[in-house]
């Protein structure tokens, strides 16, 4: 069987993303090139790897078996890279990080500072919703993961990397703007625009209301902090967002409300599977990211 590593990469990305278009974008290939790589691999296996159900791609039995093998191969390559980087120290290597969506406001800066200190180190950053990053963690696809709420499983080791806070925001012309010590119960009665269920921010917000015995009036759920800001400015309701998502692009049309119990502590962590040995590059990044200013 004459398979190439590039063919396996094309197949794994397609299987993981469920789309040849997205896989081609991730790998920096044209869609015809990626399709050709997957087709050649299928010919080498001697069986189709995907079934086309409408516009959906589903793995065949052969495809599922091959995906397991692919990840074993990629894991072996990653271990080899780690061993080589151990010998080279920080002279060469790749750092792979996967981070929950809101971490996009600070992780690229940390990576930029680190790569400036170590210009021969390459970096790969995957940003996605919490379920997608949890899936990558379970599969061990990256060196480090960034979460605001630690996963229940698998077991992980975590290092605090940023102290953040959740704040209540409103449009500048909202009737609550400028008031002091607003009861949380009053906020719960207002229409709220919140992150989607399952996100770290939403879980923390739901827990705060539950602890107070309140049932918030959720008017809309959106998977983007930027879209939530625009919804709040547009008068659709109040929201509760991480401070870090508000600092980089201050908008005078948004104001923080003085609500009892807020700002609420919200910490971010660098995470890796428990018992997994970090590469020299990953250890150096953790040390740099958590060093006192």
N, C-alpha and C positions, 0 to 999 in steps of 0.2 A: 504494500500500500504506500503510494508516494504522496503523502500529505505534507503540506507546508505549514509552518507556524502562522503565516499570514492567513491561510485558509481557515485555520482553527480560530484565529482572532475574529475573522469576519463572521463565522458561524456563531461563536459565543456571544458576540455583541448583538447579533440579530435575535438570538434566542432570549437574551436578557431583556432587550428593549422591545421585543415584539414587533419590530419594524425595520425593514431594510433601509428606509430613508434615514431614520434616526441612527442606525448603526453606521451608515456611510458617513454621516456628519461627525459622529464621535471619532471614527478612525481616520478622518480626513481623506476619504476616497469618494470617487463618483459612484452613483448608484449602480450603473452598469458594471463597473469594475468589481464592486462588492458582490453583485449578483453572480458574476462569473466565478469568483472565488468560492462562493457557496455551492454553485453548480458543480464545479470540479471536485469539490470535497464529496458531494453527494455521489458523483460518478465513482470516486475512489471507494466509497463505502459500499456502493452497489445497491443503494436503496434511497428513496426520498427521505430528507431530513425534516421537512415541514409539510403539513397539509394546509392548503389555502381554503379557509372557510369564510366566504365573503371577502372582506378586506383584512381579516384576522389571520395571523400565522400561528399554527399550532404544531408543536413538536410531534413527530411520529415516535414510535417505540425506539427505532434506531437513533433518532435524534436525541431522545432523552438519555440513552446509553452513552452516546458520543459526548453530550454535554457534561456528564459526570467525569468522563475521561479527560475532557478539555480542562476542567477546573483542577484536576489532579496534575496535569501537565503544567498549567500556569502556576500552581502552588510550588511545584518543584523548581520552576524557573525563578520564582520569587525568592525561594530559599537559597538558590545558587547566587542570585544577585546580592542577597544579604551577606553570604559568606565572602563574596568578593569585595563588597564594600567594607567589611570588617578588616580585610587585609589592606585596603587602600586608605582606610580612615575616612576623612572627609574630602579626599581629592576628587572622587567621582561617585556617582550614585543617583538614585531617583527616590524622591519622597512622594508617597501617594496618600492623599487625605480625602476623606469623604465627610461632608458636613451638612447638617440640617439647614433648611433654607435661610433662616434669619442669620446664621453664622456668616453669610456672604458679606455682611457689613464690616466684619473685622478679620476674618481668616486670611483673605488676600493680602491685607496689610502685613500680618504676621509672616506670611510666606515671602512677601517682597523683602522685608527686612532680613529674613534668614538667607534668602538667595543672594542678597547684596553682600552679605558677609562671606558666603560660600558660592561664588559665581560658577563653579564647575558642577554644582548640584542641580539636577533637573527636578521640576515639581509638577505633579498632576493633581488637580483639584476637581472633585465631583460634588456638585451642589444638588440637593434633591429633598423631597419631602421625607418626613421621618420614616414611613414604611420602607421607602426605597433604600435609605441609608442603613436601616436595621437589617435589610436583606443582604446588603454588602458586608455588614459586620458578621453576620452568621456565616457567610461564604468566605470570609477572610480575604477580600479582594484588595484591601488597602492596608497601609501601615498604621494610620491613626484615623479616628472618627471624632466628630465634634457634636455634642448634644447638650441641651439645656436640662433635659430630664433623663437620668440614667436609665438604660433599658433593664427590664425585669429579667430578661434572658437574651443572649447567653451571659454567663458570668463575665464581668469585665473588671479591669483596673482603670481607675479614673484619676485625673489630676486637674484641679481647678485652674482655668486659664483666664477667666474674665468674670468680674463681678458686675452684673447688670441689674436692672430693675424693671418691673412692669409698671406702667403709668396709664392713668385714665385720660383719654384725649377727647376733645370735642371741637366742633367748628367754632371759630372765634366769636360768632354771633349767637351762640347757643345760650339759652336762659341761665344755665348753670355756670357759665364762664364768669370768673371773678368771685364766686361765692366761696366761703371758707368752711372747712370741716363738713363736707357733704356726706350724709350717711350713706353707707353702701346700699342700704335698702332702697334709697331713692334712685341710685344708679341702676339697680336691678329692674326698676319699673320703666326705665327709659328703653327705647329700641336700641339694640346693640348690634354692631357689625364686628364679628369675631373671626379668628382663624378657624380652619377646618378641624373637626374632631380628630384626635390622634396626634396633633402637633404638640410640641412641648409647651408652647405658649397657651394653647387652649386647655390643655390638661391642668396647668397651674391655675388658670382663671376659673375653671369649673370647680376645682378643689376649694378655692377661696370662697366662692358663693355657697358651696355645699357646707363648708364649716360654719358659715353664718346662717344656715338654714334657709337660704334664699333660692328662688328659682328665677334666673334672669330671663328677660324678654329678648330672645335672640331673633333679630329681624333678618339677618343675612350672614352667611358663612362664606369666606373667601380664602383661598390658599395663597394669597400674596399680600404682604404688608403694604406695598405701594398701592395696590388697588384698594385696600382698606382705607388708607389715608384719603384717597380721592373720594371714596364713598362717604366718609365722615365730613369732608369739606363740602360735599354736595348735599349734606343735610339728611343723610339716611339714618343717622344715629350716632351714639357714642362708641368708643372702642377702647380696648386695653391692649397696649403694644409694648414690646421691649424698648427700653430707652435707647439702646444701640441702633435701632432702626429709625430713630428720629433725629439723631445727632448729626448724621452726615449731610442732611439736606433739610435745613430748618425752613419751615414754611409758616409765615405769619398768619395764615388762615387756620392753622391748628393751634390749640392751646391745651396745656395740661390742667386738669381739674384737681382741686384739693379735696381728695376723698379719704375718708377714714380708712386706715389700713394700707394706704398707698402713699408713695411708691412701695412696691412689694419686691423683696429680694428675689433675684433671678440669676442664677450662676450658670456659667458655661464650663464644660469639661472637655479635655482631651482624653479619649478612651481607646483602649485596645483590649482584645480578648485576654482574660486572665490566664497567666502561665505562658503566654506567648512572648518570646524574646524579641525585643525591638532591635532593629538594625542600628548601626552606628549613626546613620543620618537621622533616623526617627528619634533616637535618644537625644541627639544634639538639638533637634528642633524643639522637643519638649523642654529642655533646659533653657533654650533661648526664649521661648514663648512665656515661660513662667518666671523668668528672672525678674527681680525687683527693678523698677524703672530707674 
